[in-house]
């Protein structure tokens, strides 16, 4: 997935409370690195919970959304209603009824 300027801005917005430089943030987002308290899954979850759906589509595209909507990320969402909505979105994106 390509890290565009829109995506960079969104990542910085959702990870505002972590003391991490931009380069490290991109590396963690790409799954090449993690820190004690921040990993790729946590970034994906924060994007899903903190960013409007159509903004995510603009930043990630449908391919990027398919990539971040993994079972592991969805199951880490503690709000049942939101978790169910993301399960539905994943099915729609993958063409599953």
C-alpha positions in Angstrom: 0.0 0.0 0.0 1.4 3.4 -1.0 1.8 6.0 1.8 0.4 9.2 0.3 0.5 12.6 1.9 -3.2 12.2 2.8 -2.4 8.9 4.5 0.6 10.4 6.3 -1.6 13.2 7.7 -4.3 10.8 8.8 -1.7 8.6 10.5 -0.2 11.5 12.4 -3.7 12.5 13.4 -4.7 9.1 14.9 -1.3 8.5 16.5 -1.1 12.0 18.1 -0.5 10.6 21.6 2.6 8.6 20.8 6.0 10.1 20.8 7.2 8.6 17.5 8.9 10.3 14.6 7.3 10.2 11.1 9.8 7.8 9.6 9.3 5.3 12.5 5.5 5.7 12.2 5.6 4.8 8.4 7.9 1.8 9.2 5.5 0.5 11.8 2.5 1.1 9.5 4.2 -1.0 6.8 4.8 -3.8 9.4 8.6 -3.6 9.2 9.0 -2.5 12.9 7.1 -2.2 16.1 7.7 -0.6 19.5 6.8 -1.6 23.0 3.3 -0.1 22.8 2.7 0.5 19.0 2.4 -2.0 16.2 0.8 -2.3 12.8 -2.4 -3.8 14.2 -2.9 -1.0 16.7 -2.4 1.6 13.9 -4.9 -0.2 11.7 -7.4 -0.3 14.5 -7.0 3.4 15.3 -7.5 4.3 11.7 -10.7 2.3 11.6 -12.1 3.7 14.8 -11.0 7.3 14.3 -11.4 8.0 10.6 -14.7 8.4 8.7 -15.2 5.5 6.2 -15.1 7.6 3.1 -12.0 9.3 4.3 -10.4 5.9 4.7 -11.5 5.0 1.1 -9.8 8.2 -0.1 -6.6 7.5 1.8 -6.3 3.7 1.3 -8.5 2.8 -1.6 -10.5 -0.5 -1.6 -7.2 -2.5 -1.8 -5.8 -0.8 1.3 -9.1 -1.3 3.2 -9.0 -5.0 2.3 -5.5 -5.2 3.6 -6.2 -3.5 7.0 -9.6 -5.3 7.6 -8.0 -8.5 8.9 -9.7 -10.8 11.4 -7.1 -10.0 14.0 -7.6 -6.2 13.6 -11.4 -6.5 13.6 -11.4 -8.8 16.7 -9.3 -6.2 18.6 -12.2 -3.7 18.3 -13.9 -3.8 21.7 -17.1 -2.1 20.6 -19.4 -4.9 19.4 -21.6 -2.8 17.0 -18.5 -1.4 15.3 -16.8 -4.7 15.1 -19.9 -6.2 13.4 -20.0 -3.2 10.9 -16.3 -3.9 10.0 -17.1 -7.6 9.6 -19.8 -6.7 7.2 -17.6 -4.2 5.3 -14.9 -6.8 5.0 -17.4 -9.3 3.5 -18.7 -6.6 1.0 -15.1 -5.7 -0.1 -14.3 -9.3 -0.6 -17.6 -10.1 -2.4 -18.8 -12.5 0.2 -22.6 -12.6 0.9 
